Amino acid sequence: MALRLTKQNLVESEYVSFERALNNEAVRHSRCAETQDAAEAAGAFLEKRPAVFVGK
């Protein structure tokens, strides 16, 4: 998901204003932070264990 959203940011940055690009990036970043994988990454870091990502 993060890779797909990053690619969308890059593609759109060619034809939208700088302000719009920053807004789109902020929205997409927030979406990534709300995923199960983001929670797993934080939990794994705090527990000092390898993360197990499921792609959600």
Buried (B, 14 or more C-beta within 10 A) or exposed (E): EBEEBBEEBEEBBEEBEEEEBEEBBEEBEEEBEEBEBBEBBEEBEEEEEEEEEEEE
